[in-house]
Protein backbone atom coordinates (compact mmCIF):
# COMPACT_ATOMS: atom_id res chain seq x y z
CA UNK A 1 0.00 0.00 0.00
CA UNK A 2 1.25 3.45 -0.92
CA UNK A 3 0.44 6.70 0.78
CA UNK A 4 0.14 8.15 -2.73
CA UNK A 5 -1.19 11.69 -2.97
CA UNK A 6 -1.63 11.77 0.79
CA UNK A 7 2.09 12.37 1.08
CA UNK A 8 2.86 14.38 -2.02
CA UNK A 9 5.70 16.16 -0.31
CA UNK A 10 9.02 17.29 -1.70
CA UNK A 11 11.35 15.11 0.31
CA UNK A 12 14.69 14.12 -1.17
CA UNK A 13 15.98 10.67 -0.27
CA UNK A 14 19.37 11.51 1.11
CA UNK A 15 20.86 8.22 2.15
CA UNK A 16 22.47 8.37 5.55
CA UNK A 17 20.67 11.57 6.50
CA UNK A 18 18.53 11.81 9.63
CA UNK A 19 15.03 10.53 9.01
CA UNK A 20 12.65 13.50 8.85
CA UNK A 21 9.32 13.97 10.53
CA UNK A 22 7.16 14.98 7.60
CA UNK A 23 4.76 17.87 7.43
CA UNK A 24 1.63 17.36 5.43
CA UNK A 25 -1.91 15.99 5.57
CA UNK A 26 -0.87 13.34 8.11
CA UNK A 27 -1.43 9.64 8.54
CA UNK A 28 -4.60 7.78 7.52
CA UNK A 29 -4.91 6.51 11.10
CA UNK A 30 -4.14 8.46 14.25
CA UNK A 31 -3.59 5.50 16.56
CA UNK A 32 -1.26 2.55 16.43
CA UNK A 33 1.62 1.84 14.08
CA UNK A 34 1.24 1.47 10.32
CA UNK A 35 3.89 1.12 7.61
CA UNK A 36 3.42 2.08 3.96
CA UNK A 37 5.62 1.44 0.93
CA UNK A 38 7.40 4.36 -0.68
CA UNK A 39 6.24 4.89 -4.26
CA UNK A 40 9.73 4.84 -5.77
CA UNK A 41 12.29 3.45 -3.32
CA UNK A 42 12.08 -0.17 -2.18
CA UNK A 43 14.54 0.43 0.65
CA UNK A 44 12.44 3.25 2.13
CA UNK A 45 8.97 3.31 3.64
CA UNK A 46 6.64 5.63 5.51
CA UNK A 47 5.89 4.90 9.14
CA UNK A 48 2.89 6.25 11.01
CA UNK A 49 3.19 6.09 14.79
CA UNK A 50 0.09 7.39 16.58
CA UNK A 51 -0.46 9.83 13.75
CA UNK A 52 3.16 10.96 13.41
CA UNK A 53 4.53 10.39 9.92
CA UNK A 54 8.24 9.62 9.36
CA UNK A 55 10.31 8.50 6.42
CA UNK A 56 12.26 5.36 7.30
CA UNK A 57 15.09 3.51 5.60
CA UNK A 58 15.62 -0.25 5.80
CA UNK A 59 18.88 -1.53 7.21
CA UNK A 60 21.54 -2.81 4.84
CA UNK A 61 20.41 -6.03 3.16
CA UNK A 62 16.72 -5.42 3.85
CA UNK A 63 13.89 -4.05 1.71
CA UNK A 64 10.22 -3.21 2.29
CA UNK A 65 7.03 -4.62 0.82
CA UNK A 66 4.88 -4.89 3.94
CA UNK A 67 4.72 -8.71 3.83
CA UNK A 68 7.36 -9.67 6.34
CA UNK A 69 9.55 -8.16 9.00
CA UNK A 70 13.06 -9.10 10.01
CA UNK A 71 13.90 -5.71 11.46
CA UNK A 72 11.85 -2.51 11.67
CA UNK A 73 9.16 -3.67 9.21
CA UNK A 74 11.75 -4.66 6.57
CA UNK A 75 12.50 -8.12 5.19
CA UNK A 76 15.46 -9.85 3.58
CA UNK A 77 15.99 -8.43 0.12
CA UNK A 78 15.62 -11.80 -1.60
CA UNK A 79 12.18 -12.23 -0.04
CA UNK A 80 10.81 -8.86 -1.17
CA UNK A 81 8.96 -8.12 -4.40
CA UNK A 82 9.79 -4.50 -5.20
CA UNK A 83 7.73 -4.34 -8.39
CA UNK A 84 8.56 -1.07 -10.19
CA UNK A 85 10.22 0.42 -7.12
CA UNK A 86 13.99 0.77 -7.19
CA UNK A 87 16.14 -1.13 -4.73
CA UNK A 88 19.46 0.22 -3.54
CA UNK A 89 21.59 -2.73 -2.43
CA UNK A 90 25.19 -1.85 -1.67
CA UNK A 91 26.83 -4.44 0.60
CA UNK A 92 28.13 -3.20 3.92
CA UNK A 93 30.25 -6.21 4.71
CA UNK A 94 31.90 -7.53 7.85
CA UNK A 95 33.57 -10.89 8.59
CA UNK A 96 30.97 -13.58 7.87
CA UNK A 97 28.34 -11.12 6.60
CA UNK A 98 27.93 -9.81 3.05
CA UNK A 99 25.17 -7.45 4.18
CA UNK A 100 24.45 -6.28 7.71
CA UNK A 101 21.29 -8.40 7.65
CA UNK A 102 21.14 -11.72 5.83
CA UNK A 103 21.29 -15.51 5.94
CA UNK A 104 24.34 -17.27 4.55
CA UNK A 105 25.85 -20.77 4.31
CA UNK A 106 28.44 -21.69 6.89
CA UNK A 107 30.89 -22.61 4.14
CA UNK A 108 31.20 -23.95 0.59
CA UNK A 109 30.28 -27.52 1.53
CA UNK A 110 27.17 -29.31 2.77
CA UNK A 111 26.38 -28.30 6.33
CA UNK A 112 23.62 -28.57 8.90
CA UNK A 113 24.59 -25.09 10.09
CA UNK A 114 24.09 -21.66 8.61
CA UNK A 115 24.93 -18.08 9.52
CA UNK A 116 22.34 -15.41 10.29
CA UNK A 117 23.66 -11.86 10.27
CA UNK A 118 22.04 -9.12 12.35
CA UNK A 119 23.45 -5.61 12.40
CA UNK A 120 26.65 -6.94 10.88
CA UNK A 121 27.22 -9.63 13.51
CA UNK A 122 27.19 -13.30 12.39
CA UNK A 123 25.31 -15.85 14.48
CA UNK A 124 25.77 -19.57 13.94
CA UNK A 125 22.44 -21.40 13.68
CA UNK A 126 21.58 -25.09 13.39
CA UNK A 127 19.11 -26.91 11.20
CA UNK A 128 16.82 -29.50 12.74
CA UNK A 129 18.45 -32.96 12.93
CA UNK A 130 18.63 -34.64 9.53
CA UNK A 131 18.41 -31.43 7.52
CA UNK A 132 21.01 -29.38 5.65
CA UNK A 133 21.16 -25.73 4.70
CA UNK A 134 19.81 -24.89 1.23
CA UNK A 135 21.38 -21.73 -0.13
CA UNK A 136 18.73 -21.45 -2.86
CA UNK A 137 15.83 -21.24 -0.42
CA UNK A 138 17.80 -19.65 2.45
CA UNK A 139 16.44 -22.35 4.75
CA UNK A 140 17.02 -25.94 5.81
CA UNK A 141 15.97 -28.77 3.53
CA UNK A 142 16.06 -32.53 3.03
CA UNK A 143 19.62 -33.46 2.02
CA UNK A 144 18.35 -35.70 -0.80
CA UNK A 145 17.10 -32.52 -2.47
CA UNK A 146 20.64 -31.14 -2.32
CA UNK A 147 22.54 -33.94 -4.01
CA UNK A 148 24.87 -31.53 -5.79
CA UNK A 149 26.34 -30.74 -2.37
CA UNK A 150 25.14 -33.25 0.20
CA UNK A 151 25.39 -36.95 0.91
CA UNK A 152 22.07 -37.79 2.63
CA UNK A 153 23.55 -40.90 4.25
CA UNK A 154 26.20 -38.81 5.97
CA UNK A 155 23.74 -36.14 7.10
CA UNK A 156 21.14 -38.59 8.41
CA UNK A 157 23.54 -41.31 9.53
CA UNK A 158 21.57 -44.07 7.84
CA UNK A 159 21.83 -46.06 4.61
CA UNK A 160 18.63 -47.29 3.00
CA UNK A 161 18.73 -51.00 2.09
CA UNK A 162 18.65 -51.87 -1.59
CA UNK A 163 15.93 -54.44 -0.97
CA UNK A 164 13.19 -54.55 1.65
CA UNK A 165 11.64 -57.79 2.87
CA UNK A 166 8.12 -57.68 1.39
CA UNK A 167 6.77 -59.29 4.57
CA UNK A 168 8.37 -56.77 6.93
CA UNK A 169 6.68 -53.89 8.71
CA UNK A 170 8.90 -51.50 6.75
CA UNK A 171 7.44 -52.73 3.46
CA UNK A 172 3.94 -51.80 4.58
CA UNK A 173 4.88 -48.16 4.03
CA UNK A 174 6.12 -48.68 0.46
CA UNK A 175 7.04 -46.86 -1.70
CA UNK A 176 8.52 -45.00 1.29
CA UNK A 177 9.59 -47.76 3.69
CA UNK A 178 10.24 -46.82 7.30
CA UNK A 179 12.97 -47.93 9.64
CA UNK A 180 13.64 -47.55 13.34
CA UNK A 181 16.89 -46.17 14.71
CA UNK A 182 18.08 -48.35 17.62
CA UNK A 183 17.85 -46.47 20.89
CA UNK A 184 16.13 -43.45 19.35
CA UNK A 185 12.61 -42.85 20.67
CA UNK A 186 12.16 -39.52 18.91
CA UNK A 187 12.81 -40.26 15.26
CA UNK A 188 12.43 -42.78 12.49
CA UNK A 189 13.87 -42.94 8.98
CA UNK A 190 11.80 -43.06 5.83
CA UNK A 191 13.48 -43.82 2.52
CA UNK A 192 12.49 -41.68 -0.45
CA UNK A 193 13.81 -42.87 -3.81
CA UNK A 194 16.54 -44.74 -1.97
CA UNK A 195 17.64 -41.80 0.17
CA UNK A 196 17.07 -41.52 3.94
CA UNK A 197 15.04 -38.79 5.61
CA UNK A 198 15.03 -38.35 9.37
CA UNK A 199 11.46 -37.87 10.60
CA UNK A 200 10.59 -36.54 14.04
CA UNK A 201 7.60 -37.82 15.97
CA UNK A 202 5.01 -35.25 16.95
CA UNK A 203 5.30 -33.34 20.19
CA UNK A 204 4.81 -35.68 23.14
CA UNK A 205 4.96 -38.88 21.07
CA UNK A 206 7.54 -41.63 20.68
CA UNK A 207 8.28 -44.30 18.10
CA UNK A 208 6.73 -47.73 18.45
CA UNK A 209 9.22 -50.02 16.70
CA UNK A 210 6.62 -52.78 16.40
CA UNK A 211 4.41 -50.65 14.14
CA UNK A 212 6.85 -47.92 12.99
CA UNK A 213 4.32 -45.29 14.00
CA UNK A 214 4.47 -42.60 16.66
CA UNK A 215 2.35 -43.16 19.75
CA UNK A 216 1.84 -41.84 23.27
CA UNK A 217 4.75 -42.90 25.54
CA UNK A 218 2.52 -44.97 27.83
CA UNK A 219 1.67 -47.22 24.86
CA UNK A 220 5.31 -47.95 24.02
CA UNK A 221 7.00 -50.05 26.75
CA UNK A 222 10.51 -49.55 25.36
CA UNK A 223 10.07 -45.79 25.51
CA UNK A 224 7.64 -45.56 28.41
CA UNK A 225 10.28 -43.84 30.52
CA UNK A 226 10.83 -41.26 27.85
CA UNK A 227 9.20 -37.90 28.29
CA UNK A 228 9.15 -35.91 25.10
CA UNK A 229 11.09 -32.76 25.71
CA UNK A 230 9.51 -29.55 24.83
CA UNK A 231 10.95 -27.89 21.74
CA UNK A 232 14.40 -26.71 22.68
CA UNK A 233 16.23 -24.46 20.32
CA UNK A 234 19.85 -25.14 19.80
CA UNK A 235 22.27 -22.72 21.40
CA UNK A 236 25.95 -22.88 20.93
CA UNK A 237 28.89 -20.60 21.45
CA UNK A 238 30.22 -20.05 17.98
CA UNK A 239 33.88 -19.97 17.15
CA UNK A 240 35.99 -16.85 17.10
CA UNK A 241 35.36 -16.37 13.40
CA UNK A 242 31.68 -15.81 14.23
CA UNK A 243 32.38 -13.31 16.95
CA UNK A 244 31.45 -15.68 19.81
CA UNK A 245 27.79 -14.83 19.28
CA UNK A 246 24.95 -17.06 20.40
CA UNK A 247 21.68 -17.58 18.59
CA UNK A 248 19.12 -20.27 17.98
CA UNK A 249 17.49 -21.99 15.07
CA UNK A 250 14.32 -20.56 13.63
CA UNK A 251 13.62 -23.31 11.14
CA UNK A 252 11.56 -26.43 11.79
CA UNK A 253 10.68 -29.08 9.24
CA UNK A 254 8.86 -32.06 10.69
CA UNK A 255 6.48 -34.66 9.33
CA UNK A 256 3.75 -35.58 11.76
CA UNK A 257 3.09 -39.29 11.70
Secondary structure per residue as TSV (DSSP state, phi and psi in degrees):
chain	resnum	aa	ss	phi	psi
A	1	X	-	360.0	134.8
A	2	X	B	-105.3	151.1
A	3	X	-	-74.0	-23.9
A	4	X	G	58.2	-135.2
A	5	X	G	-66.3	-15.9
A	6	X	G	-61.4	-30.9
A	7	X	G	-123.9	57.4
A	8	X	-	-87.0	76.0
A	9	X	-	-123.1	142.1
A	10	X	-	-78.9	93.3
A	11	X	-	-126.9	116.8
A	12	X	-	-80.8	142.1
A	13	X	-	-89.7	88.2
A	14	X	-	-94.0	104.1
A	15	X	T	-63.0	133.2
A	16	X	T	90.5	-11.9
A	17	X	S	-78.5	160.9
A	18	X	-	-62.1	140.2
A	19	X	-	-73.6	124.5
A	20	X	-	-82.8	149.4
A	21	X	B	-86.5	122.6
A	22	X	-	-89.7	141.4
A	23	X	-	-93.4	145.9
A	24	X	S	156.2	-163.4
A	25	X	S	-59.8	-24.7
A	26	X	-	102.5	-175.1
A	27	X	-	-86.2	151.4
A	28	X	S	-60.9	-32.3
A	29	X	-	-122.7	141.6
A	30	X	S	-97.6	-1.3
A	31	X	S	-133.5	146.3
A	32	X	S	85.8	-170.0
A	33	X	E	-122.4	126.5
A	34	X	E	-132.3	143.8
A	35	X	E	-121.3	138.8
A	36	X	E	-131.4	140.1
A	37	X	E	-67.0	144.2
A	38	X	-	-76.2	144.6
A	39	X	S	-68.0	-25.9
A	40	X	S	-119.7	-34.9
A	41	X	B	-106.8	121.4
A	42	X	T	-77.2	-17.0
A	43	X	T	-96.5	7.1
A	44	X	E	-123.2	158.5
A	45	X	E	-157.7	162.9
A	46	X	E	-99.0	136.6
A	47	X	E	-121.4	126.7
A	48	X	E	-107.4	119.7
A	49	X	E	-121.5	103.8
A	50	X	T	50.5	44.2
A	51	X	T	87.9	-5.5
A	52	X	E	-94.9	123.7
A	53	X	E	-98.4	126.8
A	54	X	E	-132.3	152.8
A	55	X	E	-95.9	122.3
A	56	X	E	-114.2	153.9
A	57	X	E	-122.0	134.0
A	58	X	-	-67.5	151.5
A	59	X	-	-68.8	162.6
A	60	X	T	-58.5	125.0
A	61	X	T	97.5	-6.2
A	62	X	E	-115.8	152.5
A	63	X	E	-136.4	173.2
A	64	X	-	-122.5	131.6
A	65	X	-	-142.2	3.1
A	66	X	S	79.3	7.7
A	67	X	S	-111.8	6.0
A	68	X	-	-175.4	154.1
A	69	X	-	-140.1	116.3
A	70	X	S	-96.2	-40.1
A	71	X	B	-155.8	125.8
A	72	X	T	48.8	52.6
A	73	X	T	71.8	1.3
A	74	X	B	-104.9	155.7
A	75	X	E	-123.5	166.4
A	76	X	E	-56.4	140.8
A	77	X	G	-60.9	-32.8
A	78	X	G	-74.3	-10.7
A	79	X	G	-101.7	1.5
A	80	X	-	-108.2	133.6
A	81	X	-	-97.7	105.7
A	82	X	-	-80.8	-18.2
A	83	X	T	61.0	-133.5
A	84	X	T	-79.3	-6.9
A	85	X	S	-73.0	146.2
A	86	X	B	-85.6	140.5
A	87	X	-	-113.2	127.3
A	88	X	-	-101.2	109.0
A	89	X	-	-125.3	94.4
A	90	X	-	-114.6	112.9
A	91	X	-	-57.5	133.0
A	92	X	-	-112.4	94.0
A	93	X	-	-92.3	155.1
A	94	X	B	-147.5	165.8
A	95	X	T	-52.8	118.4
A	96	X	T	90.4	-9.3
A	97	X	B	-131.5	120.6
A	98	X	S	-72.6	-46.9
A	99	X	S	-113.9	164.9
A	100	X	S	-63.9	-32.0
A	101	X	S	-125.2	127.5
A	102	X	E	176.3	173.7
A	103	X	E	-125.9	130.0
A	104	X	E	-138.1	155.7
A	105	X	E	-67.9	154.0
A	106	X	S	-68.2	-32.4
A	107	X	S	-166.6	-170.6
A	108	X	S	-78.0	-10.4
A	109	X	S	-110.0	170.3
A	110	X	-	-56.8	134.1
A	111	X	-	-151.8	147.7
A	112	X	S	-91.6	10.5
A	113	X	E	-117.7	160.1
A	114	X	E	-150.8	168.1
A	115	X	E	-113.7	128.2
A	116	X	E	-111.6	122.2
A	117	X	E	-99.6	133.6
A	118	X	E	-136.3	118.5
A	119	X	T	57.3	33.6
A	120	X	T	85.3	0.5
A	121	X	E	-104.6	129.0
A	122	X	E	-86.5	134.3
A	123	X	E	-120.7	128.2
A	124	X	E	-81.6	124.5
A	125	X	E	-118.0	161.9
A	126	X	E	-122.4	138.0
A	127	X	-	-72.9	163.7
A	128	X	-	-63.1	152.5
A	129	X	T	-53.0	134.5
A	130	X	T	90.5	-2.7
A	131	X	E	-111.8	161.3
A	132	X	E	-132.1	156.2
A	133	X	E	-74.0	134.4
A	134	X	E	-110.9	108.6
A	135	X	T	-66.6	-26.7
A	136	X	T	-70.6	-35.5
A	137	X	T	-102.5	-4.9
A	138	X	T	58.1	37.4
A	139	X	E	-153.3	-178.5
A	140	X	E	-92.2	148.8
A	141	X	E	-147.1	168.5
A	142	X	E	-64.4	133.3
A	143	X	G	-64.3	-24.9
A	144	X	G	-72.3	-8.9
A	145	X	G	-94.2	3.2
A	146	X	-	-128.7	44.5
A	147	X	T	-66.6	-18.8
A	148	X	T	-70.2	-16.8
A	149	X	T	-124.7	-33.9
A	150	X	-	-111.2	150.2
A	151	X	-	-106.1	104.9
A	152	X	H	-55.4	-34.3
A	153	X	H	-64.7	-36.2
A	154	X	H	-72.9	-39.6
A	155	X	H	-68.0	-45.1
A	156	X	H	-84.0	-30.6
A	157	X	T	80.3	32.8
A	158	X	-	-151.7	142.3
A	159	X	-	-115.6	123.2
A	160	X	-	-70.8	135.4
A	161	X	-	-68.3	148.2
A	162	X	S	-69.1	-32.4
A	163	X	S	-129.0	144.7
A	164	X	-	-118.8	130.1
A	165	X	-	-56.1	118.1
A	166	X	T	-62.0	-16.2
A	167	X	T	-98.6	3.1
A	168	X	S	-84.5	163.1
A	169	X	T	-63.4	-36.8
A	170	X	G	-56.9	-40.2
A	171	X	G	-66.8	-21.6
A	172	X	G	-63.7	-20.1
A	173	X	G	-100.9	12.7
A	174	X	T	-58.1	144.4
A	175	X	T	-85.7	9.6
A	176	X	S	-121.3	74.8
A	177	X	-	-60.7	147.6
A	178	X	E	-109.0	154.0
A	179	X	E	-144.0	144.0
A	180	X	E	-84.9	155.1
A	181	X	-	-108.2	115.2
A	182	X	T	-51.8	127.3
A	183	X	T	81.9	-0.3
A	184	X	-	-107.4	111.4
A	185	X	S	-89.0	-11.0
A	186	X	S	-96.1	-25.8
A	187	X	E	-130.3	162.9
A	188	X	E	-137.8	170.8
A	189	X	E	-115.4	133.6
A	190	X	E	-117.4	138.5
A	191	X	E	-99.6	124.9
A	192	X	E	-117.6	112.9
A	193	X	T	54.7	35.1
A	194	X	T	87.4	-0.1
A	195	X	E	-112.0	141.9
A	196	X	E	-82.0	143.0
A	197	X	E	-127.8	131.3
A	198	X	E	-86.9	121.1
A	199	X	E	-113.1	130.8
A	200	X	E	-93.0	138.1
A	201	X	-	-67.1	158.6
A	202	X	-	-65.9	163.2
A	203	X	T	-54.8	126.0
A	204	X	T	85.8	0.5
A	205	X	E	-114.0	161.2
A	206	X	E	-133.1	165.3
A	207	X	E	-84.9	129.6
A	208	X	E	-96.1	107.7
A	209	X	T	-66.2	-20.5
A	210	X	T	-76.3	-22.2
A	211	X	T	-122.4	-10.9
A	212	X	T	56.7	37.5
A	213	X	E	-126.9	163.3
A	214	X	E	-95.7	131.1
A	215	X	E	-132.9	174.4
A	216	X	E	-68.1	143.0
A	217	X	G	-54.7	-34.8
A	218	X	G	-67.8	-14.8
A	219	X	G	-96.0	0.4
A	220	X	-	-123.9	95.7
A	221	X	G	-53.8	-40.7
A	222	X	G	-68.9	-18.9
A	223	X	G	-122.9	17.2
A	224	X	T	-61.9	-27.0
A	225	X	T	-79.5	-12.9
A	226	X	-	-84.7	125.6
A	227	X	-	-107.5	118.1
A	228	X	-	-58.8	120.9
A	229	X	-	-69.8	148.4
A	230	X	-	-66.6	159.8
A	231	X	-	-59.3	119.0
A	232	X	-	-115.1	121.8
A	233	X	-	-77.7	143.4
A	234	X	-	-70.0	136.4
A	235	X	-	-132.4	136.2
A	236	X	-	-154.1	135.1
A	237	X	-	-67.7	122.2
A	238	X	-	-81.0	167.1
A	239	X	-	-73.1	173.4
A	240	X	G	-59.9	-30.5
A	241	X	G	-68.5	-16.5
A	242	X	G	-104.7	14.9
A	243	X	T	75.0	15.9
A	244	X	T	55.5	34.2
A	245	X	-	-86.9	159.2
A	246	X	-	-124.8	135.8
A	247	X	-	-154.1	177.3
A	248	X	-	-133.1	163.1
A	249	X	-	-72.0	142.7
A	250	X	-	-119.4	19.1
A	251	X	-	-123.4	128.9
A	252	X	-	-130.9	129.0
A	253	X	-	-134.2	102.8
A	254	X	-	-130.2	149.8
A	255	X	-	-110.5	115.1
A	256	X	-	-75.1	134.2
A	257	X	-	-116.4	360.0
